[in-house]
Structures are given as C-alpha cells and as structure tokens.
Amino acid sequence: MSGVLSRALTQGNSLIRQLLAVRTPMCQEVAGFKVKSRLKLRCRCCYFIRVDGRLHVECNENPRHKAREVFDVKKLW
C-alpha cells in the first residue's frame, strides 16, 4: 500500500511542478516605433514607407530600427 501511495505522491508532485513551471511566451516582443523628426536608414535592410501621409522606416532584420515621423499639425491645414 505504501508503494502505491508514494507513487501517487511523486506523480502528483510532477504534475504540480508542470502546472507551476514558468513558460516562455510563444510570441516575441517587439520594440514599438521611435518618433523622430529626421529619419534615416540604419542598415541595408531598412526601407522607407509612407503610411497615412507620414513617413515610416521599416526593417525586416532588426525591429529596433522602426521609426516614424513626428505628427505635424501644420500639414493638416
């Protein structure tokens, strides 16, 4: 009887450990857009794109290179 009980406790411990284990997230966190008044291409994979009348820099290799122009109120009028 004690063998069955000890086996149940060890299996229960492993189950609890699996439930309490720290899991790595499935998605990778990415940096947001940097807002800059003057944009430049920082590597060979960076490129300019215009979105909603605003100039953006996108980069497939390094997401930290993403940037966009400052919102200019004068251009609205």
N, C-alpha and C positions, 0 to 999 in steps of 0.2 A: 504494500500500500504506500509506503514511503517513497518508493521509486516512481510511482505514478504521480504522486504529489509533487515531488521535486522536479520532475519533467514538466509538469504543468506550470510550475512557478518559473522555470527557466524560459519556457516558451512565452509565457506572459511577459516576462522582463524584456525579451527580444521584441515582442510586439509593441510594448510601451516605448522602447527605445526608438523603434522605427517611426512611431507616431510623433515623438518629441524631437526627432532629428531635424537639424537645420537644413533646409533645402535651398539649393541655388535657384535663382529665378530663371525661367525659361527665356525671357526676353532680355536683351542687353540694353542698359540705359544709355541714352544718347544725349549729348550736350545740345542745348537749345541754340537759337540764333543769337549771335552777338549783334548789337545795334551800333553801327559805326557811320560816321559822316563821310569817310573816304574808304571805299572798298578796294581791295587788291587781291589778286590771285596768289595764294601762298605756296602752292605746289603744282606739279604738272597735271594733277587730276582735277583741280579746281576749275569751275566754269561759271560764267555769268548767266543769269536767267531773270527775266522780268515777270513779276507776279503782282497783279493788281496795280500796275503803274509804278511799282517800286523795284529797284534793282536788288537781286539776291546773289550771293555766292554759294554754290553748292559744291560738295566734294564727296566723291564716292569712296575714296581711300581713307580719309580722316574726317570724321563728322565734326570735329572741333573747329574746322575751318569754315563752317557755315556762318554766314553773316548776312545782314540786310541793311538797307539804307535807313536813316532816321526818317520818321514820319514828318514831312514838311507841310505845314498848314498853308503856306503861301501858294503851293501848287494846286490847291483845291479851288482857288478863286480864279 
